[in-house]
Amino acid sequence: MSILKFENVSKGFGQGTNRVDVLQDINLEIEDGEFVAILGFSGTGKSTLMNLIAGLEMPDTGSVTFKGVPIKGPGPERGLVFQSYSLMPWLTVGGNVGLAVDAVFPKLNKEERQAKIDHYVSMVGLSHATSRRPSELSGGMRQRVSVARALAMSPEMLLLDEPLSALDALTRANLADEILDIWETDKKTCILITNDVDEAILLADRIIPLNPDGTLADPVTVNIPRPRDRGAMNDDATFKALRAQVTKYLMDIGIAAKVEDTRHLPDVTPIHSVPAAVAEAQEGGIEERYLNFSQLHKVYPTPKGPLTVVEDFDLKVNKGEFISLIGHSGCGKSTVLTMAAGLNPISKGAIKLDGWNVEGADPERAVVFQSPNLFPWLTAKENVAIGVHKVYPRASQAERQDVIEYYLERVGLADSMDTVASSMSNGMKQRVGIARAFALSPKLLLLDEPFGMLDSLTRWELQEVLMEVWSRTKVTAICVTHDVDEAILLADRVVMMTNGPQATIGKITDVKLPRPRTRKALLEHPDYYNYRAEVLDFLEEYEHGKTPKPKPITTVAAE
């Protein structure tokens, strides 16, 4: 029996020439007790769809009904959890959940009220933190409070508007598992807005992609038996087939060929810190061990004595190689990267690039951070130009302009070169950051979780952009990431780090998948899931801060 029904629903915003049609001709029925995932790129109207269900927006045409009655506004039968948690900062965890309990059960005595609060706080695993305030909680814990508060309304339908997107990978997985446990216990109807294909497959009975034009695609039934084990999914043939099917559809509709090919890169030589005489003597440069981390240590002073964050980090990288550096939070990945960039002093050991010690920051080592750090009042061209003018002093103004425009075109910003950074989306800003890094013609490209702040589908798009530009330059690169699929997609080798403190390299996997790579092609390659299992097994071994007995560093290639 359907509990929710959309009939010919359309919704837009603005008037006249400024009107934007967000949703068009939506027809959808949700069954009682069903778990549905709505999947789509940013800007496709996912949250507008959720707001129509919640009663926060009204359709322009058509009707949205709950149990046959038109939705005219918010109601306790539809509990909503937003992407950003809106907690009362002066109230404790229990106090925030108590607000919902009081709204739905106003006549409870003190003991009954407390029992209700304790019940819902316990459901999301926060019994130990009942008396803490939001400022004392991590992002994942705050989102758990939001879920508990929604559950305390005893809704018949739970609406989850990207509740996990702002969380790190491990916290996201843990909270997704808790939501699934709650749904399986209570069998409430659940609608999840997400941009993560794996999450949708793990949780949902049906996946409904939302097209860029605001229409719904045909639903995809998830015919994997429950309960579904996250770890076992990597070896499940149905999971792999669904993953490939949904991924291909989303990439076909969302990642069209946006990069034009009208400009050519001028033949100009960048000037870096190596003296001209040395550069001539090193004509051709070093190919083997082009980048050499030797006995690298990083030690920080603390009131309790020296704290060794990274120790005995040894890695030899050949010229043109792409390395992914992966491990759990706090394992020192970014510390290694910032030492390679010359932004963080080396405590012991050395890093050599092209035969020379890394000392201080230099444009020969370009860094793309998680946050792109653009000058907000400058355009895309002007942000890229700052570095280009420094490293191409002998090039003409026209040649430098060609360099700037070439790389902005490569990252899909041909039509947005004169847009100021303050009016760009996060994805556009990160494109500028990537273009700026490549435009420096660096000897080493360092990427510190460059797509970590972006939703999954935008991340896919920029991974494709990065791979396309990298394939033209073959610059030596290291990318720090939490994302297993990203690590494998980008890298020639995946370097896995043990947990900190005293973190070091635990395993290295050679990725011998053909290039050029695309996500669609990798998902269909017979060896892809073998590589994925290698990395997942290592991360699981070190999950939740575990410190297994040290083993000799191993280099693994999938069969």
C-alpha positions in Angstrom: 0.0 0.0 0.0 1.4 3.4 -0.9 1.9 5.9 1.9 3.2 8.8 -0.2 2.2 9.8 -3.7 3.4 12.4 -6.2 1.1 13.1 -9.1 2.4 15.3 -12.0 4.3 17.5 -9.6 6.4 20.5 -10.9 8.2 23.1 -8.9 10.2 26.1 -9.8 11.5 29.3 -8.4 11.6 32.9 -9.6 9.5 34.8 -12.2 9.6 35.5 -15.9 13.1 35.3 -17.4 14.6 34.6 -14.0 12.4 31.5 -13.4 14.2 28.2 -12.9 12.2 25.0 -13.2 13.7 22.6 -10.6 11.3 19.6 -10.7 9.2 18.6 -13.7 6.3 16.1 -14.0 7.2 14.0 -10.9 5.2 10.9 -10.6 6.2 8.6 -7.7 4.7 6.2 -5.2 6.4 5.1 -1.9 5.1 1.9 -0.2 4.5 1.7 3.5 7.7 0.4 5.2 9.9 0.9 2.1 13.4 2.3 2.1 13.9 4.5 -1.0 17.1 6.4 -2.0 16.9 9.4 -4.3 20.2 9.8 -6.0 21.5 12.7 -8.0 24.1 15.5 -8.6 24.1 18.8 -6.8 21.5 21.2 -8.2 19.1 18.5 -9.6 16.4 19.3 -7.1 16.9 16.5 -4.5 16.4 18.8 -1.5 13.4 20.5 -3.2 11.8 17.1 -3.6 12.4 16.4 0.1 11.0 19.8 1.1 7.8 19.0 -0.8 7.4 15.8 1.2 8.2 17.6 4.5 5.6 20.2 3.7 8.2 23.0 3.7 7.4 23.8 0.1 4.2 23.5 -2.0 4.1 22.3 -5.6 3.4 24.7 -8.4 1.3 22.1 -10.2 0.2 18.6 -9.2 -0.2 17.1 -5.8 1.8 15.4 -3.0 -0.3 13.2 -0.7 0.4 11.3 2.5 -2.0 8.5 3.1 -4.3 10.0 0.5 -4.4 13.4 2.2 -2.7 16.4 0.5 0.4 17.7 2.3 -0.2 21.3 3.4 2.6 21.8 5.8 5.0 20.1 8.2 3.7 17.3 10.5 5.1 15.0 13.2 4.3 12.0 11.1 7.2 13.0 8.8 10.4 13.4 10.7 13.2 15.3 8.8 16.9 15.1 9.3 18.8 17.8 7.5 22.4 17.7 6.1 23.4 20.3 8.6 22.5 19.6 12.2 20.4 22.4 13.8 20.9 21.8 17.5 20.3 24.2 20.4 23.8 24.9 21.5 22.9 25.7 25.2 21.1 22.3 25.6 22.6 18.9 26.3 22.2 15.9 24.0 19.3 14.8 26.3 17.9 18.4 26.3 17.8 18.6 22.5 16.1 15.2 22.2 13.7 16.2 25.0 12.4 19.1 22.8 11.0 16.5 20.4 9.7 14.3 23.2 7.8 17.3 24.7 6.3 18.2 21.4 4.8 14.8 20.8 4.3 13.5 24.3 3.4 16.7 26.4 1.6 14.8 29.2 4.4 12.4 30.3 5.5 12.6 33.9 9.2 13.3 34.7 10.2 9.6 34.8 8.4 8.6 31.6 9.8 11.6 29.8 13.4 10.7 30.8 12.8 7.1 29.8 11.7 8.3 26.3 14.8 10.5 26.0 17.1 7.7 27.1 15.5 5.3 24.7 16.1 7.5 21.6 19.6 8.6 22.7 20.5 5.0 23.2 19.2 4.1 19.7 21.9 6.3 18.1 24.7 5.1 20.5 25.0 8.3 22.6 24.1 7.1 26.1 27.6 8.0 27.2 27.2 11.6 26.0 23.7 12.5 27.2 24.9 15.4 29.4 27.2 16.9 26.8 26.5 20.0 24.8 26.8 20.2 21.0 30.2 22.1 21.3 31.6 19.1 23.0 30.6 16.7 20.3 32.2 15.6 17.0 30.3 16.3 13.7 29.2 12.6 13.6 27.9 12.7 17.1 25.9 15.9 16.4 24.3 14.3 13.4 23.4 11.3 15.6 21.6 13.8 17.9 19.6 15.1 14.9 18.6 11.5 14.0 17.6 10.8 17.6 15.5 14.0 17.8 13.7 13.0 14.5 13.1 9.5 15.9 11.7 10.9 19.1 8.9 12.5 17.1 7.8 8.9 16.4 7.3 9.7 12.7 5.6 7.2 10.4 8.1 8.3 7.7 11.8 9.3 8.3 13.1 11.8 5.8 16.9 11.9 5.5 18.2 14.9 3.5 21.9 14.0 2.9 22.5 13.5 6.6 25.9 11.8 6.2 27.5 14.0 3.5 29.4 16.2 5.9 31.0 13.3 7.7 34.3 11.5 7.2 34.1 8.1 5.6 34.3 6.0 8.8 31.8 8.0 10.7 29.5 8.1 7.7 29.6 4.3 7.4 29.0 3.8 11.1 26.0 6.2 11.1 24.6 4.6 7.9 24.7 1.2 9.7 22.8 2.7 12.7 20.1 4.2 10.5 19.7 0.8 8.8 19.4 -1.0 12.2 16.8 1.5 13.3 14.8 1.0 10.0 15.0 -2.8 10.3 13.8 -2.6 13.9 10.9 -0.2 13.4 10.2 -0.7 9.7 9.4 3.0 9.3 9.1 4.2 5.8 12.5 5.9 4.9 13.4 8.3 2.1 17.1 9.1 1.8 18.5 11.8 -0.3 22.1 10.9 -1.1 24.9 11.4 -3.7 26.7 8.1 -2.7 25.9 5.1 -4.9 27.3 2.5 -2.4 25.3 4.0 0.4 22.1 3.9 -1.7 22.7 0.2 -2.6 23.5 -0.8 1.0 20.4 0.9 2.5 17.6 1.0 0.0 15.0 -1.2 -1.5 14.8 1.1 -4.5 17.1 3.7 -6.0 15.6 6.5 -8.0 18.1 8.7 -9.9 17.1 12.3 -10.4 18.0 13.7 -13.8 19.6 17.1 -14.4 16.4 18.4 -16.0 14.4 17.7 -12.8 12.7 14.5 -13.9 12.9 11.1 -12.3 14.7 8.2 -14.0 13.3 4.7 -13.9 13.7 3.2 -10.4 16.4 0.5 -9.9 15.3 -2.3 -7.6 18.0 -3.4 -5.1 17.6 -7.2 -5.1 20.3 -8.0 -2.6 19.0 -10.0 0.4 18.9 -8.4 3.8 20.7 -8.0 6.2 23.5 -6.6 3.9 27.0 -6.7 5.2 29.1 -3.7 4.1 32.3 -5.8 4.0 30.8 -8.6 2.0 29.5 -6.3 -0.7 33.0 -6.2 -2.3 32.6 -9.9 -3.3 28.9 -9.8 -4.1 28.1 -10.1 -7.9 24.7 -8.4 -7.6 26.3 -5.5 -5.8 29.0 -5.1 -8.5 26.4 -5.2 -11.3 24.1 -2.7 -9.6 27.1 -0.4 -8.8 28.2 -0.5 -12.4 24.6 0.0 -13.7 23.8 3.1 -11.5 27.3 4.6 -11.9 27.2 4.3 -15.7 23.7 6.0 -15.8 24.8 8.8 -13.5 28.0 9.5 -15.4 26.3 9.4 -18.7 23.7 12.0 -17.7 25.9 14.1 -15.4 29.5 14.0 -16.7 29.0 14.9 -20.3 32.1 16.1 -22.3 32.4 19.6 -20.8 36.0 20.1 -21.9 36.6 21.9 -25.1 39.8 21.5 -27.1 40.4 24.7 -28.9 43.5 26.0 -27.3 47.1 24.7 -27.5 49.7 25.0 -24.8 52.6 27.3 -25.8 56.2 25.9 -25.7 57.4 27.9 -22.7 59.7 26.8 -19.9 59.0 27.5 -16.2 61.7 28.8 -13.9 61.9 27.1 -10.6 64.4 27.3 -7.7 67.1 25.1 -9.3 69.9 27.4 -10.7 70.2 27.4 -14.5 73.7 25.9 -14.4 72.4 23.0 -12.3 69.4 22.5 -14.6 71.7 22.3 -17.6 73.9 19.8 -15.8 70.9 17.7 -15.0 69.5 17.8 -18.5 66.9 15.0 -18.7 66.6 14.8 -14.9 66.4 11.7 -12.8 64.0 9.0 -13.8 64.5 6.5 -11.1 63.9 7.6 -7.5 62.9 11.0 -8.7 61.2 11.7 -5.4 62.9 10.0 -2.4 61.6 10.0 1.2 64.4 8.7 3.4 63.9 7.7 7.1 61.4 10.6 7.4 60.3 11.5 10.9 58.0 14.2 12.2 58.2 15.0 16.0 56.1 17.6 17.8 57.0 18.9 21.2 54.2 18.5 23.8 54.0 19.3 27.6 54.4 15.5 28.2 57.5 15.3 25.9 58.2 14.7 22.2 55.3 13.2 20.2 56.4 11.2 17.1 53.6 11.5 14.5 55.4 9.9 11.6 58.5 7.7 11.8 60.7 5.8 9.3 58.7 6.8 6.3 60.6 5.4 3.3 59.3 5.7 -0.2 61.0 5.9 -3.6 58.9 7.4 -6.4 59.8 7.4 -10.1 59.4 10.3 -12.4 55.8 10.5 -13.7 54.4 8.1 -11.1 51.1 8.8 -9.4 50.9 7.7 -5.7 47.8 7.6 -3.5 48.4 7.9 0.2 45.6 6.4 2.3 44.9 5.6 5.9 42.6 6.5 8.8 42.3 10.0 10.2 45.3 10.9 12.3 47.8 8.6 10.6 50.0 11.4 9.3 49.1 11.4 5.6 48.8 15.2 5.4 51.9 15.6 7.6 53.9 13.7 5.0 52.4 15.8 2.2 53.1 19.2 3.9 56.7 18.1 4.5 57.0 17.3 0.8 55.6 20.7 0.0 58.2 22.4 2.2 55.4 23.8 4.4 56.3 21.7 7.5 59.9 21.3 8.8 61.4 17.8 8.7 62.4 16.5 12.1 64.6 13.8 10.9 65.5 12.2 7.6 65.2 13.8 4.2 63.1 14.3 1.1 64.9 14.7 -2.2 63.2 15.9 -5.4 65.1 15.5 -8.7 68.3 15.0 -6.7 67.9 18.1 -4.4 66.7 18.4 -0.8 63.3 19.8 -0.3 63.7 23.0 1.8 60.9 25.5 2.1 57.9 26.1 -0.2 58.5 26.6 -3.9 56.3 26.6 -7.0 58.2 23.5 -8.3 56.0 21.7 -5.8 52.3 22.7 -6.4 49.7 21.9 -3.7 46.0 21.5 -4.1 44.3 21.6 -0.7 40.9 20.3 0.4 39.8 24.0 0.5 41.0 25.7 -2.8 42.2 28.9 -1.1 41.4 31.3 -3.9 41.3 35.1 -3.6 37.6 35.6 -3.6 37.7 39.0 -5.3 39.7 37.7 -8.3 38.4 35.9 -11.3 39.4 32.4 -12.3 41.9 33.7 -14.8 43.4 36.2 -12.2 43.7 33.5 -9.6 45.7 31.2 -11.9 47.7 34.1 -13.3 49.4 34.8 -9.9 51.5 31.7 -10.1 51.9 31.7 -13.9 53.5 35.2 -13.9 56.0 34.0 -11.3 57.2 30.8 -13.0 57.2 32.0 -16.6 59.0 35.4 -16.3 60.6 35.0 -19.8 57.3 34.3 -21.6 55.4 37.0 -23.3 52.1 38.2 -21.9 50.2 36.5 -24.7 52.0 33.2 -24.0 51.3 33.4 -20.3 47.6 34.1 -21.1 47.6 31.0 -23.3 48.9 28.9 -20.4 46.2 30.2 -18.1 43.4 29.7 -20.5 44.6 26.3 -21.7 44.4 24.8 -18.2 41.1 26.5 -17.3 39.7 25.1 -20.5 41.0 21.6 -19.6 39.2 21.6 -16.2 35.9 22.6 -17.9 35.9 26.3 -17.1 36.1 27.7 -20.7 32.9 29.7 -20.1 33.7 30.8 -16.6 37.2 32.2 -16.8 36.0 35.7 -15.9 33.8 34.6 -13.0 34.9 35.9 -9.6 35.8 33.2 -7.1 33.2 34.4 -4.5 30.3 33.5 -6.8 31.6 30.0 -7.7 30.4 26.7 -6.3 32.8 24.6 -4.3 33.3 22.3 -7.3 34.2 25.3 -9.6 36.6 26.6 -7.1 38.4 23.3 -6.9 38.6 23.2 -10.7 40.4 26.6 -10.5 42.7 25.2 -7.8 43.6 22.2 -10.1 44.1 24.5 -13.1 46.4 26.7 -11.0 48.5 23.8 -9.9 49.0 22.3 -13.3 49.7 25.8 -14.8 52.8 26.0 -12.7 54.3 23.1 -14.6 55.5 21.7 -11.3 58.0 18.9 -10.8 55.7 17.5 -8.1 51.9 17.8 -7.7 50.7 17.3 -4.1 46.9 16.8 -3.6 45.7 16.9 0.0 42.2 15.4 -0.1 41.4 17.7 -3.0 37.8 16.5 -3.4 37.0 15.9 0.3 34.6 18.8 0.7 32.6 17.9 -2.4 29.6 15.5 -2.8 30.3 12.1 -4.3 29.1 12.8 -7.8 31.0 16.1 -8.1 34.0 14.3 -6.8 33.7 11.7 -9.6 33.5 14.5 -12.2 36.6 16.2 -10.9 38.5 12.9 -10.6 37.8 12.5 -14.4 39.1 16.1 -14.9 42.2 15.4 -12.9 43.0 12.2 -14.8 42.4 13.9 -18.2 44.8 16.7 -17.4 47.4 14.5 -15.6 47.5 12.1 -18.7 48.7 15.1 -20.7 51.4 16.2 -18.3 52.4 13.0 -16.5 53.6 15.1 -13.6 54.8 13.2 -10.6 52.0 13.3 -8.1 50.9 12.2 -4.6 47.3 12.4 -3.5 46.2 12.0 0.1 42.7 10.5 0.3 40.2 8.6 2.5 38.4 7.2 -0.5 39.4 3.7 -1.5 37.9 4.0 -5.0 39.6 7.3 -5.6 42.9 5.9 -4.5 42.7 3.0 -7.0 41.3 5.2 -9.8 44.1 7.7 -9.7 47.2 5.7 -8.7 50.0 3.6 -10.0 50.6 2.6 -6.4 48.5 2.8 -3.3 50.6 3.5 -0.2 48.8 2.5 3.0 49.7 4.1 6.4 49.4 2.5 9.8 47.6 4.4 12.6 49.4 7.2 14.5 51.2 8.2 16.5 54.5 6.7 15.1 52.7 6.1 11.8 54.6 4.6 8.9 54.0 2.7 5.7 52.2 -0.6 6.3 51.5 -1.9 2.8 52.0 -0.8 -0.8 49.7 -2.1 -3.6 50.8 -1.8 -7.3 47.8 -0.9 -9.4 48.3 -2.4 -12.8 45.1 -1.3 -14.4 45.2 0.2 -17.9 45.4 3.9 -18.5 43.7 6.2 -19.5 41.2 5.3 -16.7 37.6 6.1 -16.2 35.4 5.0 -13.4 33.0 3.2 -15.7 35.9 1.1 -17.2 37.4 0.3 -13.9 34.1 -1.0 -12.5 34.0 -3.5 -15.4 37.7 -4.6 -15.1 38.1 -8.1 -13.6 41.0 -7.1 -11.3 39.4 -3.9 -9.9 37.6 -5.5 -6.9 40.8 -7.5 -6.0 42.7 -4.2 -5.6 39.7 -2.8 -3.7 39.7 -5.8 -1.3 43.5 -5.4 -0.6 43.0 -1.8 0.5 39.7 -2.4 2.4 41.3 -5.3 4.3 44.2 -3.2 5.4 41.9 -0.3 6.5 39.7 -2.7 8.4 42.7 -4.2 10.2 43.5 -0.6 11.5 39.9 0.5 12.0 38.9 2.4 15.2 42.5 3.1 16.1 43.6 -0.5 16.3 47.4 -1.1 16.2 48.1 -4.5 14.9 51.5 -6.0 15.4 53.9 -4.4 12.8 54.6 -6.5 9.7 57.2 -6.1 7.0 56.1 -3.6 4.4 54.6 -5.6 1.5 54.0 -4.6 -2.1 50.9 -6.4 -3.4 49.7 -6.7 -7.0 46.3 -8.2 -7.7 46.3 -11.4 -9.7 
